[in-house]
């Protein structure tokens, strides 16, 4: 955790909102953690890498922005309500 926070040190702000490219999702989670109460459960879903596709992988998807993880996230959330 400290490694990711070190990547976000800033000379002009409390912290920078991005680290280096090698651990983008980890630094994003470390950044967001700074704004969540310690006893509050939370999660960071980094889905940007799978949102864009140049060719459909399955028949029901069009080319372009797919929203591919949306179905899985909605299903997970609905299952949590049961």
ABEGO torsion letter per residue (X at the ends): XAAAAAAABBAABABBABBBAABAAAAAAAAAAAABBAABBBBBBBAAAAABBABBABAABBBEBAGAAAAAAAAAAAAAAX
